[in-house]
Amino acid sequence: MSHTVLAELVANVLKVTAKAGDTVEPDDILVILESMKMEIPVLAEVAGTVTELKVAEGEVVRDGDPIAVIDPR
C-alpha cells in the first residue's frame, strides 16, 4: 500500500530534490518549501521508492495537499 506525504502548511515549492524512481529512507528530503522567508524541508516518512511527485517548483501548496507518493519497502 502506498504512502502519501502531505503538506503541513501553506507554502511555495522552492525546490524539488527527489524524483520518481528514487529510493528514499526516512528523513530524506523530498521537497523544500518556502513560507515567510523560511525554508522548510519536507521529509520522507517511510523507506521505499518515490512513485510520484505531485508538486513542481514554483507551485503553491496548502495544508493537506499531497506532495509525494512512496511505495514502502
PQR file with spaces between the fields and no chain letter, atoms N, CA, C, O and H, PARSE charges and radii, in Angstrom:
ATOM       1  N    MET     1       0.855   -1.176    0.000 -0.4000 1.5000
ATOM       2  CA   MET     1       0.000    0.000    0.000 -0.0000 2.0000
ATOM       3  C    MET     1       0.899    1.237    0.000  0.5500 1.7000
ATOM       4  O    MET     1       1.849    1.315    0.780 -0.5500 1.4000
ATOM       5  N    SER     2       0.605    2.195   -0.866 -0.4000 1.5000
ATOM       6  CA   SER     2       1.451    3.378   -0.985 -0.0000 2.0000
ATOM       7  C    SER     2       1.217    4.357    0.169  0.5500 1.7000
ATOM       8  O    SER     2       0.169    4.354    0.815 -0.5500 1.4000
ATOM       9  H    SER     2      -0.166    2.132   -1.499  0.4000 1.0000
ATOM      10  N    HIS     3       2.221    5.183    0.398 -0.4000 1.5000
ATOM      11  CA   HIS     3       2.188    6.181    1.465 -0.0000 2.0000
ATOM      12  C    HIS     3       2.259    7.567    0.812  0.5500 1.7000
ATOM      13  O    HIS     3       3.153    7.825    0.006 -0.5500 1.4000
ATOM      14  H    HIS     3       3.072    5.186   -0.126  0.4000 1.0000
ATOM      15  N    THR     4       1.328    8.453    1.152 -0.4000 1.5000
ATOM      16  CA   THR     4       1.314    9.799    0.599 -0.0000 2.0000
ATOM      17  C    THR     4       1.835   10.787    1.629  0.5500 1.7000
ATOM      18  O    THR     4       1.363   10.829    2.766 -0.5500 1.4000
ATOM      19  H    THR     4       0.601    8.244    1.806  0.4000 1.0000
ATOM      20  N    VAL     5       2.821   11.586    1.212 -0.4000 1.5000
ATOM      21  CA   VAL     5       3.374   12.639    2.058 -0.0000 2.0000
ATOM      22  C    VAL     5       2.565   13.900    1.794  0.5500 1.7000
ATOM      23  O    VAL     5       2.394   14.299    0.642 -0.5500 1.4000
ATOM      24  H    VAL     5       3.204   11.552    0.289  0.4000 1.0000
ATOM      25  N    LEU     6       2.062   14.536    2.861 -0.4000 1.5000
ATOM      26  CA   LEU     6       1.185   15.703    2.728 -0.0000 2.0000
ATOM      27  C    LEU     6       1.865   16.969    3.223  0.5500 1.7000
ATOM      28  O    LEU     6       2.719   16.935    4.108 -0.5500 1.4000
ATOM      29  H    LEU     6       2.200   14.212    3.797  0.4000 1.0000
ATOM      30  N    ALA     7       1.462   18.091    2.626 -0.4000 1.5000
ATOM      31  CA   ALA     7       1.948   19.395    3.093 -0.0000 2.0000
ATOM      32  C    ALA     7       1.335   19.693    4.453  0.5500 1.7000
ATOM      33  O    ALA     7       0.190   19.329    4.724 -0.5500 1.4000
ATOM      34  H    ALA     7       0.767   18.118    1.907  0.4000 1.0000
ATOM      35  N    GLU     8       2.106   20.357    5.303 -0.4000 1.5000
ATOM      36  CA   GLU     8       1.621   20.683    6.641 -0.0000 2.0000
ATOM      37  C    GLU     8       1.302   22.165    6.798  0.5500 1.7000
ATOM      38  O    GLU     8       0.877   22.599    7.869 -0.5500 1.4000
ATOM      39  H    GLU     8       3.035   20.653    5.083  0.4000 1.0000
ATOM      40  N    LEU     9       1.507   22.947    5.731 -0.4000 1.5000
ATOM      41  CA   LEU     9       1.238   24.382    5.801 -0.0000 2.0000
ATOM      42  C    LEU     9       1.103   24.936    4.395  0.5500 1.7000
ATOM      43  O    LEU     9       1.407   24.254    3.416 -0.5500 1.4000
ATOM      44  H    LEU     9       1.852   22.594    4.861  0.4000 1.0000
ATOM      45  N    VAL    10       0.646   26.178    4.301 -0.4000 1.5000
ATOM      46  CA   VAL    10       0.586   26.878    3.021 -0.0000 2.0000
ATOM      47  C    VAL    10       1.990   27.396    2.730  0.5500 1.7000
ATOM      48  O    VAL    10       2.588   28.080    3.561 -0.5500 1.4000
ATOM      49  H    VAL    10       0.400   26.731    5.097  0.4000 1.0000
ATOM      50  N    ALA    11       2.520   27.067    1.536 -0.4000 1.5000
ATOM      51  CA   ALA    11       3.888   27.460    1.209 -0.0000 2.0000
ATOM      52  C    ALA    11       4.111   27.366   -0.289  0.5500 1.7000
ATOM      53  O    ALA    11       3.335   26.745   -1.015 -0.5500 1.4000
ATOM      54  H    ALA    11       2.034   26.511    0.862  0.4000 1.0000
ATOM      55  N    ASN    12       5.189   27.998   -0.733 -0.4000 1.5000
ATOM      56  CA   ASN    12       5.639   27.865   -2.120 -0.0000 2.0000
ATOM      57  C    ASN    12       6.616   26.703   -2.204  0.5500 1.7000
ATOM      58  O    ASN    12       7.396   26.464   -1.283 -0.5500 1.4000
ATOM      59  H    ASN    12       5.819   28.502   -0.143  0.4000 1.0000
ATOM      60  N    VAL    13       6.564   25.981   -3.326 -0.4000 1.5000
ATOM      61  CA   VAL    13       7.525   24.911   -3.552 -0.0000 2.0000
ATOM      62  C    VAL    13       8.797   25.571   -4.085  0.5500 1.7000
ATOM      63  O    VAL    13       8.840   26.029   -5.226 -0.5500 1.4000
ATOM      64  H    VAL    13       5.930   26.175   -4.074  0.4000 1.0000
ATOM      65  N    LEU    14       9.829   25.612   -3.246 -0.4000 1.5000
ATOM      66  CA   LEU    14      11.078   26.269   -3.606 -0.0000 2.0000
ATOM      67  C    LEU    14      11.959   25.364   -4.455  0.5500 1.7000
ATOM      68  O    LEU    14      12.526   25.801   -5.457 -0.5500 1.4000
ATOM      69  H    LEU    14       9.794   25.239   -2.318  0.4000 1.0000
ATOM      70  N    LYS    15      12.074   24.090   -4.048 -0.4000 1.5000
ATOM      71  CA   LYS    15      12.942   23.156   -4.763 -0.0000 2.0000
ATOM      72  C    LYS    15      12.430   21.733   -4.590  0.5500 1.7000
ATOM      73  O    LYS    15      12.043   21.329   -3.493 -0.5500 1.4000
ATOM      74  H    LYS    15      11.614   23.735   -3.234  0.4000 1.0000
ATOM      75  N    VAL    16      12.433   20.984   -5.679 -0.4000 1.5000
ATOM      76  CA   VAL    16      12.091   19.563   -5.645 -0.0000 2.0000
ATOM      77  C    VAL    16      13.410   18.802   -5.711  0.5500 1.7000
ATOM      78  O    VAL    16      14.143   18.915   -6.693 -0.5500 1.4000
ATOM      79  H    VAL    16      12.747   21.312   -6.570  0.4000 1.0000
ATOM      80  N    THR    17      13.714   18.032   -4.675 -0.4000 1.5000
ATOM      81  CA   THR    17      15.006   17.356   -4.600 -0.0000 2.0000
ATOM      82  C    THR    17      14.926   15.868   -4.939  0.5500 1.7000
ATOM      83  O    THR    17      15.957   15.236   -5.171 -0.5500 1.4000
ATOM      84  H    THR    17      13.119   17.941   -3.877  0.4000 1.0000
ATOM      85  N    ALA    18      13.736   15.308   -4.972 -0.4000 1.5000
ATOM      86  CA   ALA    18      13.556   13.887   -5.309 -0.0000 2.0000
ATOM      87  C    ALA    18      12.843   13.784   -6.646  0.5500 1.7000
ATOM      88  O    ALA    18      12.233   14.743   -7.120 -0.5500 1.4000
ATOM      89  H    ALA    18      12.898   15.822   -4.783  0.4000 1.0000
ATOM      90  N    LYS    19      12.929   12.609   -7.240 -0.4000 1.5000
ATOM      91  CA   LYS    19      12.200   12.359   -8.486 -0.0000 2.0000
ATOM      92  C    LYS    19      11.628   10.951   -8.461  0.5500 1.7000
ATOM      93  O    LYS    19      12.064   10.103   -7.683 -0.5500 1.4000
ATOM      94  H    LYS    19      13.424   11.830   -6.855  0.4000 1.0000
ATOM      95  N    ALA    20      10.658   10.718   -9.313 -0.4000 1.5000
ATOM      96  CA   ALA    20      10.057    9.391   -9.387 -0.0000 2.0000
ATOM      97  C    ALA    20      11.151    8.370   -9.678  0.5500 1.7000
ATOM      98  O    ALA    20      12.001    8.575  -10.545 -0.5500 1.4000
ATOM      99  H    ALA    20      10.304   11.408   -9.945  0.4000 1.0000
ATOM     100  N    GLY    21      11.111    7.268   -8.936 -0.4000 1.5000
ATOM     101  CA   GLY    21      12.093    6.208   -9.094 -0.0000 2.0000
ATOM     102  C    GLY    21      13.200    6.243   -8.061  0.5500 1.7000
ATOM     103  O    GLY    21      13.930    5.265   -7.897 -0.5500 1.4000
ATOM     104  H    GLY    21      10.421    7.102   -8.232  0.4000 1.0000
ATOM     105  N    ASP    22      13.334    7.379   -7.351 -0.4000 1.5000
ATOM     106  CA   ASP    22      14.359    7.484   -6.305 -0.0000 2.0000
ATOM     107  C    ASP    22      14.015    6.570   -5.135  0.5500 1.7000
ATOM     108  O    ASP    22      12.850    6.429   -4.765 -0.5500 1.4000
ATOM     109  H    ASP    22      12.742    8.174   -7.484  0.4000 1.0000
ATOM     110  N    THR    23      15.041    5.952   -4.559 -0.4000 1.5000
ATOM     111  CA   THR    23      14.892    5.192   -3.321 -0.0000 2.0000
ATOM     112  C    THR    23      15.179    6.143   -2.175  0.5500 1.7000
ATOM     113  O    THR    23      16.188    6.848   -2.184 -0.5500 1.4000
ATOM     114  H    THR    23      15.988    6.066   -4.859  0.4000 1.0000
ATOM     115  N    VAL    24      14.295    6.166   -1.189 -0.4000 1.5000
ATOM     116  CA   VAL    24      14.450    7.081   -0.059 -0.0000 2.0000
ATOM     117  C    VAL    24      14.392    6.331    1.260  0.5500 1.7000
ATOM     118  O    VAL    24      13.829    5.241    1.361 -0.5500 1.4000
ATOM     119  H    VAL    24      13.475    5.594   -1.181  0.4000 1.0000
ATOM     120  N    GLU    25      14.989    6.945    2.259 -0.4000 1.5000
ATOM     121  CA   GLU    25      14.957    6.465    3.638 -0.0000 2.0000
ATOM     122  C    GLU    25      14.176    7.492    4.459  0.5500 1.7000
ATOM     123  O    GLU    25      14.014    8.630    4.020 -0.5500 1.4000
ATOM     124  H    GLU    25      15.447    7.831    2.177  0.4000 1.0000
ATOM     125  N    PRO    26      13.695    7.113    5.630 -0.5600 1.5000
ATOM     126  CA   PRO    26      13.030    8.108    6.481  0.2800 2.0000
ATOM     127  C    PRO    26      13.972    9.293    6.720  0.5500 1.7000
ATOM     128  O    PRO    26      15.170    9.118    6.940 -0.5500 1.4000
ATOM     129  N    ASP    27      13.410   10.482    6.674 -0.4000 1.5000
ATOM     130  CA   ASP    27      14.114   11.749    6.886 -0.0000 2.0000
ATOM     131  C    ASP    27      14.917   12.229    5.684  0.5500 1.7000
ATOM     132  O    ASP    27      15.591   13.254    5.789 -0.5500 1.4000
ATOM     133  H    ASP    27      12.436   10.624    6.496  0.4000 1.0000
ATOM     134  N    ASP    28      14.876   11.533    4.540 -0.4000 1.5000
ATOM     135  CA   ASP    28      15.462   12.089    3.316 -0.0000 2.0000
ATOM     136  C    ASP    28      14.589   13.251    2.857  0.5500 1.7000
ATOM     137  O    ASP    28      13.366   13.201    2.986 -0.5500 1.4000
ATOM     138  H    ASP    28      14.329   10.700    4.455  0.4000 1.0000
ATOM     139  N    ILE    29      15.211   14.288    2.324 -0.4000 1.5000
ATOM     140  CA   ILE    29      14.468   15.467    1.864 -0.0000 2.0000
ATOM     141  C    ILE    29      13.868   15.191    0.488  0.5500 1.7000
ATOM     142  O    ILE    29      14.572   14.796   -0.441 -0.5500 1.4000
ATOM     143  H    ILE    29      16.204   14.328    2.219  0.4000 1.0000
ATOM     144  N    LEU    30      12.556   15.403    0.373 -0.4000 1.5000
ATOM     145  CA   LEU    30      11.848   15.241   -0.894 -0.0000 2.0000
ATOM     146  C    LEU    30      11.687   16.580   -1.612  0.5500 1.7000
ATOM     147  O    LEU    30      11.908   16.689   -2.818 -0.5500 1.4000
ATOM     148  H    LEU    30      11.984   15.723    1.128  0.4000 1.0000
ATOM     149  N    VAL    31      11.297   17.591   -0.843 -0.4000 1.5000
ATOM     150  CA   VAL    31      10.963   18.912   -1.378 -0.0000 2.0000
ATOM     151  C    VAL    31      11.350   19.940   -0.324  0.5500 1.7000
ATOM     152  O    VAL    31      11.323   19.661    0.875 -0.5500 1.4000
ATOM     153  H    VAL    31      11.117   17.503    0.137  0.4000 1.0000
ATOM     154  N    ILE    32      11.709   21.132   -0.788 -0.4000 1.5000
ATOM     155  CA   ILE    32      11.926   22.241    0.138 -0.0000 2.0000
ATOM     156  C    ILE    32      10.854   23.285   -0.140  0.5500 1.7000
ATOM     157  O    ILE    32      10.713   23.771   -1.263 -0.5500 1.4000
ATOM     158  H    ILE    32      11.731   21.358   -1.761  0.4000 1.0000
ATOM     159  N    LEU    33      10.099   23.621    0.910 -0.4000 1.5000
ATOM     160  CA   LEU    33       9.057   24.633    0.814 -0.0000 2.0000
ATOM     161  C    LEU    33       9.586   25.948    1.361  0.5500 1.7000
ATOM     162  O    LEU    33      10.538   25.968    2.141 -0.5500 1.4000
ATOM     163  H    LEU    33      10.213   23.227    1.822  0.4000 1.0000
ATOM     164  N    GLU    34       8.963   27.050    0.945 -0.4000 1.5000
ATOM     165  CA   GLU    34       9.320   28.377    1.456 -0.0000 2.0000
ATOM     166  C    GLU    34       8.055   29.045    1.944  0.5500 1.7000
ATOM     167  O    GLU    34       7.062   29.143    1.222 -0.5500 1.4000
ATOM     168  H    GLU    34       8.190   27.033    0.311  0.4000 1.0000
ATOM     169  N    SER    35       8.109   29.505    3.187 -0.4000 1.5000
ATOM     170  CA   SER    35       6.982   30.217    3.775 -0.0000 2.0000
ATOM     171  C    SER    35       7.539   31.271    4.723  0.5500 1.7000
ATOM     172  O    SER    35       8.365   30.967    5.584 -0.5500 1.4000
ATOM     173  H    SER    35       8.915   29.426    3.773  0.4000 1.0000
ATOM     174  N    MET    36       7.089   32.499    4.563 -0.4000 1.5000
ATOM     175  CA   MET    36       7.527   33.606    5.418 -0.0000 2.0000
ATOM     176  C    MET    36       9.058   33.703    5.461  0.5500 1.7000
ATOM     177  O    MET    36       9.652   33.919    6.518 -0.5500 1.4000
ATOM     178  H    MET    36       6.419   32.746    3.863  0.4000 1.0000
ATOM     179  N    LYS    37       9.680   33.538    4.287 -0.4000 1.5000
ATOM     180  CA   LYS    37      11.140   33.645    4.107 -0.0000 2.0000
ATOM     181  C    LYS    37      11.926   32.569    4.842  0.5500 1.7000
ATOM     182  O    LYS    37      13.130   32.709    5.056 -0.5500 1.4000
ATOM     183  H    LYS    37       9.197   33.362    3.429  0.4000 1.0000
ATOM     184  N    MET    38      11.240   31.487    5.230 -0.4000 1.5000
ATOM     185  CA   MET    38      11.908   30.349    5.865 -0.0000 2.0000
ATOM     186  C    MET    38      11.846   29.150    4.924  0.5500 1.7000
ATOM     187  O    MET    38      10.826   28.922    4.274 -0.5500 1.4000
ATOM     188  H    MET    38      10.262   31.373    5.056  0.4000 1.0000
ATOM     189  N    GLU    39      12.926   28.390    4.850 -0.4000 1.5000
ATOM     190  CA   GLU    39      12.954   27.162    4.065 -0.0000 2.0000
ATOM     191  C    GLU    39      12.580   25.992    4.968  0.5500 1.7000
ATOM     192  O    GLU    39      13.159   25.802    6.038 -0.5500 1.4000
ATOM     193  H    GLU    39      13.754   28.575    5.378  0.4000 1.0000
ATOM     194  N    ILE    40      11.596   25.210    4.513 -0.4000 1.5000
ATOM     195  CA   ILE    40      11.092   24.091    5.299 -0.0000 2.0000
ATOM     196  C    ILE    40      11.257   22.802    4.488  0.5500 1.7000
ATOM     197  O    ILE    40      10.595   22.633    3.464 -0.5500 1.4000
ATOM     198  H    ILE    40      11.125   25.365    3.644  0.4000 1.0000
ATOM     199  N    PRO    41      12.132   21.889    4.935 -0.5600 1.5000
ATOM     200  CA   PRO    41      12.269   20.631    4.205  0.2800 2.0000
ATOM     201  C    PRO    41      11.080   19.713    4.478  0.5500 1.7000
ATOM     202  O    PRO    41      10.597   19.620    5.606 -0.5500 1.4000
ATOM     203  N    VAL    42      10.621   19.043    3.434 -0.4000 1.5000
ATOM     204  CA   VAL    42       9.582   18.014    3.572 -0.0000 2.0000
ATOM     205  C    VAL    42      10.304   16.681    3.463  0.5500 1.7000
ATOM     206  O    VAL    42      10.954   16.396    2.456 -0.5500 1.4000
ATOM     207  H    VAL    42      11.014   19.119    2.518  0.4000 1.0000
ATOM     208  N    LEU    43      10.186   15.866    4.505 -0.4000 1.5000
ATOM     209  CA   LEU    43      10.972   14.641    4.612 -0.0000 2.0000
ATOM     210  C    LEU    43      10.143   13.399    4.289  0.5500 1.7000
ATOM     211  O    LEU    43       8.932   13.357    4.505 -0.5500 1.4000
ATOM     212  H    LEU    43       9.658   16.098    5.322  0.4000 1.0000
ATOM     213  N    ALA    44      10.840   12.388    3.764 -0.4000 1.5000
ATOM     214  CA   ALA    44      10.203   11.079    3.588 -0.0000 2.0000
ATOM     215  C    ALA    44       9.887   10.529    4.968  0.5500 1.7000
ATOM     216  O    ALA    44      10.694   10.637    5.891 -0.5500 1.4000
ATOM     217  H    ALA    44      11.824   12.422    3.589  0.4000 1.0000
ATOM     218  N    GLU    45       8.725    9.950    5.099 -0.4000 1.5000
ATOM     219  CA   GLU    45       8.294    9.415    6.387 -0.0000 2.0000
ATOM     220  C    GLU    45       8.521    7.912    6.489  0.5500 1.7000
ATOM     221  O    GLU    45       8.508    7.346    7.582 -0.5500 1.4000
ATOM     222  H    GLU    45       8.070    9.863    4.349  0.4000 1.0000
ATOM     223  N    VAL    46       8.730    7.268    5.337 -0.4000 1.5000
ATOM     224  CA   VAL    46       8.952    5.819    5.283 -0.0000 2.0000
ATOM     225  C    VAL    46      10.063    5.533    4.278  0.5500 1.7000
ATOM     226  O    VAL    46      10.361    6.357    3.414 -0.5500 1.4000
ATOM     227  H    VAL    46       8.741    7.727    4.449  0.4000 1.0000
ATOM     228  N    ALA    47      10.668    4.363    4.400 -0.4000 1.5000
ATOM     229  CA   ALA    47      11.650    3.914    3.412 -0.0000 2.0000
ATOM     230  C    ALA    47      10.913    3.308    2.231  0.5500 1.7000
ATOM     231  O    ALA    47       9.904    2.625    2.405 -0.5500 1.4000
ATOM     232  H    ALA    47      10.426    3.694    5.102  0.4000 1.0000
ATOM     233  N    GLY    48      11.416    3.556    1.034 -0.4000 1.5000
ATOM     234  CA   GLY    48      10.790    2.982   -0.147 -0.0000 2.0000
ATOM     235  C    GLY    48      11.200    3.695   -1.413  0.5500 1.7000
ATOM     236  O    GLY    48      12.253    4.330   -1.471 -0.5500 1.4000
ATOM     237  H    GLY    48      12.236    4.111    0.892  0.4000 1.0000
ATOM     238  N    THR    49      10.355    3.584   -2.432 -0.4000 1.5000
ATOM     239  CA   THR    49      10.622    4.179   -3.737 -0.0000 2.0000
ATOM     240  C    THR    49       9.580    5.255   -4.024  0.5500 1.7000
ATOM     241  O    THR    49       8.378    5.028   -3.880 -0.5500 1.4000
ATOM     242  H    THR    49       9.500    3.067   -2.384  0.4000 1.0000
ATOM     243  N    VAL    50      10.055    6.419   -4.429 -0.4000 1.5000
ATOM     244  CA   VAL    50       9.141    7.501   -4.820 -0.0000 2.0000
ATOM     245  C    VAL    50       8.483    7.086   -6.127  0.5500 1.7000
ATOM     246  O    VAL    50       9.165    6.867   -7.128 -0.5500 1.4000
ATOM     247  H    VAL    50      11.031    6.603   -4.546  0.4000 1.0000
ATOM     248  N    THR    51       7.161    6.979   -6.119 -0.4000 1.5000
ATOM     249  CA   THR    51       6.448    6.589   -7.336 -0.0000 2.0000
ATOM     250  C    THR    51       5.872    7.789   -8.062  0.5500 1.7000
ATOM     251  O    THR    51       5.644    7.733   -9.270 -0.5500 1.4000
ATOM     252  H    THR    51       6.607    7.157   -5.306  0.4000 1.0000
ATOM     253  N    GLU    52       5.633    8.887   -7.331 -0.4000 1.5000
ATOM     254  CA   GLU    52       5.037   10.064   -7.968 -0.0000 2.0000
ATOM     255  C    GLU    52       5.308   11.309   -7.133  0.5500 1.7000
ATOM     256  O    GLU    52       5.205   11.286   -5.907 -0.5500 1.4000
ATOM     257  H    GLU    52       5.819    8.932   -6.350  0.4000 1.0000
ATOM     258  N    LEU    53       5.652   12.385   -7.810 -0.4000 1.5000
ATOM     259  CA   LEU    53       5.729   13.697   -7.164 -0.0000 2.0000
ATOM     260  C    LEU    53       4.528   14.494   -7.626  0.5500 1.7000
ATOM     261  O    LEU    53       4.258   14.574   -8.824 -0.5500 1.4000
ATOM     262  H    LEU    53       5.736   12.403   -8.807  0.4000 1.0000
ATOM     263  N    LYS    54       3.813   15.079   -6.700 -0.4000 1.5000
ATOM     264  CA   LYS    54       2.566   15.775   -7.012 -0.0000 2.0000
ATOM     265  C    LYS    54       2.757   17.281   -7.126  0.5500 1.7000
ATOM     266  O    LYS    54       1.786   17.999   -7.366 -0.5500 1.4000
ATOM     267  H    LYS    54       4.033   15.015   -5.726  0.4000 1.0000
ATOM     268  N    VAL    55       3.994   17.788   -6.960 -0.4000 1.5000
ATOM     269  CA   VAL    55       4.249   19.226   -6.992 -0.0000 2.0000
ATOM     270  C    VAL    55       5.410   19.532   -7.929  0.5500 1.7000
ATOM     271  O    VAL    55       6.203   18.657   -8.275 -0.5500 1.4000
ATOM     272  H    VAL    55       4.783   17.205   -6.765  0.4000 1.0000
ATOM     273  N    ALA    56       5.488   20.797   -8.328 -0.4000 1.5000
ATOM     274  CA   ALA    56       6.593   21.283   -9.142 -0.0000 2.0000
ATOM     275  C    ALA    56       7.088   22.588   -8.549  0.5500 1.7000
ATOM     276  O    ALA    56       6.351   23.279   -7.845 -0.5500 1.4000
ATOM     277  H    ALA    56       4.844   21.508   -8.046  0.4000 1.0000
ATOM     278  N    GLU    57       8.341   22.924   -8.836 -0.4000 1.5000
ATOM     279  CA   GLU    57       8.902   24.166   -8.322 -0.0000 2.0000
ATOM     280  C    GLU    57       8.060   25.353   -8.771  0.5500 1.7000
ATOM     281  O    GLU    57       7.646   25.431   -9.927 -0.5500 1.4000
ATOM     282  H    GLU    57       8.939   22.363   -9.408  0.4000 1.0000
ATOM     283  N    GLY    58       7.808   26.280   -7.840 -0.4000 1.5000
ATOM     284  CA   GLY    58       7.021   27.472   -8.133 -0.0000 2.0000
ATOM     285  C    GLY    58       5.546   27.350   -7.789  0.5500 1.7000
ATOM     286  O    GLY    58       4.840   28.357   -7.738 -0.5500 1.4000
ATOM     287  H    GLY    58       8.145   26.216   -6.900  0.4000 1.0000
ATOM     288  N    GLU    59       5.071   26.138   -7.552 -0.4000 1.5000
ATOM     289  CA   GLU    59       3.669   25.954   -7.188 -0.0000 2.0000
ATOM     290  C    GLU    59       3.437   26.343   -5.731  0.5500 1.7000
ATOM     291  O    GLU    59       4.375   26.454   -4.942 -0.5500 1.4000
ATOM     292  H    GLU    59       5.644   25.320   -7.593  0.4000 1.0000
ATOM     293  N    VAL    60       2.169   26.545   -5.396 -0.4000 1.5000
ATOM     294  CA   VAL    60       1.768   26.811   -4.016 -0.0000 2.0000
ATOM     295  C    VAL    60       1.026   25.585   -3.507  0.5500 1.7000
ATOM     296  O    VAL    60       0.132   25.065   -4.175 -0.5500 1.4000
ATOM     297  H    VAL    60       1.406   26.454   -6.037  0.4000 1.0000
ATOM     298  N    VAL    61       1.408   25.125   -2.313 -0.4000 1.5000
ATOM     299  CA   VAL    61       0.692   24.015   -1.675 -0.0000 2.0000
ATOM     300  C    VAL    61      -0.047   24.538   -0.460  0.5500 1.7000
ATOM     301  O    VAL    61       0.353   25.529    0.151 -0.5500 1.4000
ATOM     302  H    VAL    61       2.134   25.548   -1.770  0.4000 1.0000
ATOM     303  N    ARG    62      -1.116   23.866   -0.123 -0.4000 1.5000
ATOM     304  CA   ARG    62      -1.914   24.222    1.045 -0.0000 2.0000
ATOM     305  C    ARG    62      -1.865   23.049    2.032  0.5500 1.7000
ATOM     306  O    ARG    62      -1.518   21.930    1.654 -0.5500 1.4000
ATOM     307  H    ARG    62      -1.440   23.061   -0.620  0.4000 1.0000
ATOM     308  N    ASP    63      -2.206   23.304    3.261 -0.4000 1.5000
ATOM     309  CA   ASP    63      -2.228   22.280    4.291 -0.0000 2.0000
ATOM     310  C    ASP    63      -3.048   21.084    3.819  0.5500 1.7000
ATOM     311  O    ASP    63      -4.218   21.233    3.465 -0.5500 1.4000
ATOM     312  H    ASP    63      -2.488   24.212    3.568  0.4000 1.0000
ATOM     313  N    GLY    64      -2.443   19.907    3.813 -0.4000 1.5000
ATOM     314  CA   GLY    64      -3.139   18.690    3.416 -0.0000 2.0000
ATOM     315  C    GLY    64      -2.970   18.307    1.963  0.5500 1.7000
ATOM     316  O    GLY    64      -3.390   17.220    1.566 -0.5500 1.4000
ATOM     317  H    GLY    64      -1.493   19.787    4.101  0.4000 1.0000
ATOM     318  N    ASP    65      -2.357   19.180    1.145 -0.4000 1.5000
ATOM     319  CA   ASP    65      -2.128   18.828   -0.262 -0.0000 2.0000
ATOM     320  C    ASP    65      -1.097   17.705   -0.355  0.5500 1.7000
ATOM     321  O    ASP    65      -0.130   17.689    0.407 -0.5500 1.4000
ATOM     322  H    ASP    65      -2.016   20.062    1.468  0.4000 1.0000
ATOM     323  N    PRO    66      -1.296   16.763   -1.288 -0.5600 1.5000
ATOM     324  CA   PRO    66      -0.298   15.703   -1.459  0.2800 2.0000
ATOM     325  C    PRO    66       0.969   16.262   -2.111  0.5500 1.7000
ATOM     326  O    PRO    66       0.905   17.081   -3.028 -0.5500 1.4000
ATOM     327  N    ILE    67       2.117   15.800   -1.616 -0.4000 1.5000
ATOM     328  CA   ILE    67       3.407   16.237   -2.164 -0.0000 2.0000
ATOM     329  C    ILE    67       4.065   15.098   -2.934  0.5500 1.7000
ATOM     330  O    ILE    67       4.553   15.298   -4.045 -0.5500 1.4000
ATOM     331  H    ILE    67       2.168   15.135   -0.871  0.4000 1.0000
ATOM     332  N    ALA    68       4.078   13.907   -2.348 -0.4000 1.5000
ATOM     333  CA   ALA    68       4.732   12.766   -2.990 -0.0000 2.0000
ATOM     334  C    ALA    68       4.059   11.477   -2.554  0.5500 1.7000
ATOM     335  O    ALA    68       3.429   11.398   -1.499 -0.5500 1.4000
ATOM     336  H    ALA    68       3.681   13.744   -1.445  0.4000 1.0000
ATOM     337  N    VAL    69       4.214   10.463   -3.408 -0.4000 1.5000
ATOM     338  CA   VAL    69       3.712    9.132   -3.097 -0.0000 2.0000
ATOM     339  C    VAL    69       4.920    8.192   -3.055  0.5500 1.7000
ATOM     340  O    VAL    69       5.737    8.161   -3.975 -0.5500 1.4000
ATOM     341  H    VAL    69       4.726   10.527   -4.265  0.4000 1.0000
ATOM     342  N    ILE    70       5.010    7.430   -1.965 -0.4000 1.5000
ATOM     343  CA   ILE    70       6.124    6.494   -1.775 -0.0000 2.0000
ATOM     344  C    ILE    70       5.574    5.079   -1.659  0.5500 1.7000
ATOM     345  O    ILE    70       4.616    4.831   -0.927 -0.5500 1.4000
ATOM     346  H    ILE    70       4.346    7.455   -1.217  0.4000 1.0000
ATOM     347  N    ASP    71       6.191    4.158   -2.389 -0.4000 1.5000
ATOM     348  CA   ASP    71       5.853    2.731   -2.274 -0.0000 2.0000
ATOM     349  C    ASP    71       6.803    2.150   -1.224  0.5500 1.7000
ATOM     350  O    ASP    71       7.988    1.961   -1.498 -0.5500 1.4000
ATOM     351  H    ASP    71       6.969    4.360   -2.983  0.4000 1.0000
ATOM     352  N    PRO    72       6.284    1.865   -0.015 -0.5600 1.5000
ATOM     353  CA   PRO    72       7.175    1.409    1.067  0.2800 2.0000
ATOM     354  C    PRO    72       7.793    0.049    0.785  0.5500 1.7000
ATOM     355  O    PRO    72       7.246   -0.762    0.038 -0.5500 1.4000
ATOM     356  N    ARG    73       8.943   -0.177    1.400 -0.4000 1.5000
ATOM     357  CA   ARG    73       9.592   -1.499    1.298 -0.0000 2.0000
ATOM     358  C    ARG    73       8.979   -2.441    2.287  0.5500 1.7000
ATOM     359  O    ARG    73       9.381   -3.602    2.364 -0.5500 1.4000
ATOM     360  H    ARG    73       9.388    0.482    2.006  0.4000 1.0000
